[in-house]
Amino acid sequence: MKLILSILFVSASLLSAAPGAYPLKTCLVSDNELGSMGRPITKVYKDQEVKLCCKPCIKKFDANPAKYLGKLKK
């Protein structure tokens, strides 16, 4: 029984995978180089990691995420 529980625990851990890694070296909203405006802001949106260069970009992203997430599919 303990073996079955261990297998179930490991399986559940693997299924709750980490968010998709952010593939760009630029801000998803402004296209500025990450780090050019201070420490990048990282957030997760629907299991996708997103990196932004500054606080104003958070508002822009939150207003229309689909517009910006399209850049990741290119």
ZAMARGU-4260 file (C-alpha; in steps of 0.2 Angstrom, whole numbers, plus 5000, padded with zeros to 4 digits):
<rodrens>
0) 5000/5000/5000 | 5014/5012/5004 | 5022/5009/4987 | 5006/5013/4978 | 5004/5029/4988
5) 5022/5034/4984 | 5019/5031/4966 | 5003/5041/4966 | 5012/5055/4975 | 5026/5056/4962
10) 5014/5055/4948 | 5004/5070/4955 | 5020/5080/4957 | 5025/5077/4939 | 5007/5082/4933
15) 5008/5098/4942 | 5022/5104/4931 | 5031/5121/4932 | 5024/5134/4921 | 5031/5136/4903
20) 5048/5144/4903 | 5049/5162/4896 | 5059/5160/4880 | 5063/5178/4876 | 5076/5190/4882
25) 5065/5205/4880 | 5049/5212/4888 | 5034/5203/4881 | 5025/5220/4880 | 5038/5233/4876
30) 5051/5223/4868 | 5064/5231/4879 | 5079/5221/4884 | 5075/5213/4901 | 5085/5221/4914
35) 5086/5238/4905 | 5073/5246/4916 | 5078/5238/4933 | 5074/5220/4939 | 5062/5211/4927
40) 5045/5207/4934 | 5040/5189/4932 | 5022/5183/4933 | 5013/5167/4928 | 4998/5168/4917
45) 4988/5152/4913 | 5004/5141/4916 | 5015/5152/4906 | 5029/5162/4913 | 5029/5180/4907
50) 5043/5193/4910 | 5040/5211/4909 | 5052/5226/4910 | 5042/5238/4922 | 5026/5241/4931
55) 5017/5250/4917 | 5019/5234/4906 | 5010/5224/4919 | 4994/5235/4917 | 4996/5234/4898
60) 4998/5215/4899 | 4983/5212/4911 | 4972/5223/4899 | 4975/5211/4884 | 4985/5196/4888
65) 4981/5187/4872 | 4988/5201/4861 | 5005/5199/4870 | 5005/5180/4872 | 5004/5178/4853
70) 5022/5184/4853 | 5027/5167/4862 | 5020/5156/4848 | 5031/5163/4834
</rodrens>
